[in-house]
Amino acid sequence: MGALLQGLEDLGLADATLVIVTGDHGEGLMKHGMLGHAVNLYEEAVRVPLLMRWPGQLPRGRVVDGPVAAIDIAPTALELLGFAPPSGHEGESLARAARGEADLDPERPIYLHRRTYESSWVADMGRLYVNGSQSGIRQGRWKYIEGDLLKTRELFDLESDRWEQRNLVSSHPEKVRELVGRLDEQRRRPESDPQESELSPEDREALKALGYVE
């Protein structure tokens, strides 16, 4: 990042350039028996950095403590640059929060999903068994995760259990029903119909090497 920002300074483009840096996933680091990623929806896998820099336009050193999603990045960048987001986009612009003009809603629900696995033993030298997909929702201090084929259900209080070690499904049935209801509402929403584009053989091989294409 230092080289990138210094390069913009050297070119005289720093004040005219909005820089946004994020990550597409975290890493398990064995907190839940998984060293890598793409298998579960625990915080170490789904919580990633989001940094914005635009000298003279965004306040320096501002830290925003609130729930955001990756789908927020596109409408945020467009609004900051003076463009309207495309119609039907599901994300929320974070532009006002980034400029220090508003706070984020701490109770905004964030929805999570893990790809479907049709095979079973995967990752970490075959020690981790997964099948089907996972869905989850985080709202405020609570986080709920369920697996479809393995029939798993997990509820965590992230304020008292930041590493998600104590499953509270049995002791908080009302909270489970509430979050499952919100998750079901999200799943019933009609899916968008993005325009398909043909990938070149080179692009397809590159995505396959990164694990994004079967």
Beta strands, then each sheet from edge to edge (+ up, - down):
strand 1: 19-22
strand 2: 50-53
strand 3: 110-117
strand 4: 121-122
strand 5: 128-129
strand 6: 132-139
strand 7: 142-147
strand 8: 152-157
sheet 1: 1+ 2-
sheet 2: 3+ 6- 7+ 8-
sheet 3: 4+ 5-
end
